């Protein structure tokens, strides 16, 4: 939702004095033959009192959620860090470096060519620029003004719209939506630069609008197809290229465990050469997406190791960690566990689902996730409520470290086994009535905006509409005493922004904070409009007009 980490930061420690025992870097490494071997177990970075993040007042997190950028992606392999350190010691001509790495990556993966970008999203941007310009630098430096250019449209299946297609739109192209093969055929024209596909269920083999179907239509028209497989496991040779895509894009900092700020593009050499031209160090729209020589060599090392890693042994290790946690959870009365082993390529890690009846433990999954995620020792987990009335949290093992299974088991046991009183369903009486129209002044980090609430209150429940500068949507929530909580969601193709309003009402004024999810926070002051309702009698004509 698509695109550095603790160990990379620790590479700086010899320069500033050791802050962490050397053995705390323990984790899976490779023997010379590529098989997984064990290091001496050491304390988890997240659990150790000696932690580089704590030195700046930031509490680290045990990652049981997955390869999310906001948590740092994944932990780079030791070989990746070694390659990055070696690359930092010398200068090199970047085009020569890119060509050498691309050739080597092509040999390893079986793709025609390769490119390392500053993250997967940057790669999507560069490839879009490549398909718009065809490698013509005069066209490149005009972006995002596409006036006079021939290729100015990108077709995206409806199921592929997502928050990461901003990278495609950054080039200035017009997005054309299609929802069927018939619509795709009609949409393709002389302006079509590219078709962008997200590797989600709608694109899977056998689906009516799969990648194979799209590619079969695109090929005769000479329209390149880019598929975004950011969170997928790398297949060798790349399965999506065999299915008809011209380029497949991966995140370097997820399953492959390369640099968090690197992406891996594989496929058509001509397109990828144009994409490299559209990226830093070359001037143009991609200059702001600079990839360092360290990340480039680190990405190469990650792919080389991916081809050697004992993935079966990794899977077994992950399962053993989940088994440790599961056994501890099953000692809590009323708790059930289930290990799920996904087969799809995206986010392919075993997951432990821990479920219970919230009416019996007097707590739900979201409350547990908030408790363990916000308080020490911090553990990031998923949560969900289910139609059968049960609730759950999910533990994803793929980015945990050796020894953290026991820490997580103890942490969750302590929180889940607590005795809690049943929750009261009674709500405090509201201190007033919010019905009416409210002018809402919002203070963002560096600007002000004015929104409008139109609210109707029924007891503790509040409903209505929330109108902002660009959207009008429903808003709903509660008032208990003088405390108001409201929620609205601004939705657009591939994107959404949730507004959580939490405020205090005093007469005709509400003041408080807005939680904006990944966009952090804002403040608001709402003032009820004083204008009286219009009272006017209406005369209805008796028939058709007698004059026009």
Secondary structure, DSSP 8 states (H G I E B T S, - for coil): -----HHHHHTTHHHH---S-GGGG---EE-TTS-EE-------TTT-S--TTGGGT---EEE-S-S-GGGTS----HHHHHHHHHHTTS---HHHHHHHHHHHHHHHH--SEEEEESSHHHHHHHHHHHHHHTT-HHHHTTTT--TT-S--EEEEEGGG--GGGHHHHTTT-EEEEE-SHHHHHHH--TTEEEEEEE-SGGGSTTSTT-HHHHHHHHHHTT--EEEE-TTB---SS-HHHHTT-SEEEEETTSTT---TT-EEEEE-HHHHHHHHHTSTTSSSTTTTS---HHHHHHHHHHHHHHTT--HHHHHHHHHHHHHHHHHHHTTSTT-EEEEE---SSBT---EEEEEEEHHHHT--HHHHHHHHHHSSSEEE-EEEE-TTSEEEEEEE-TT--TTHHHHHHHHHHHHHTS-----------BSS---EEEEEEEE-SS-EEEEEEEEEEETTEEEEEEE-SS-EEEEEEEEEBTEEEEEEEEEETTEEEEEEEEEEEETTEEEEEEE-GGG-EEEEEEEE-------------SSS-S--
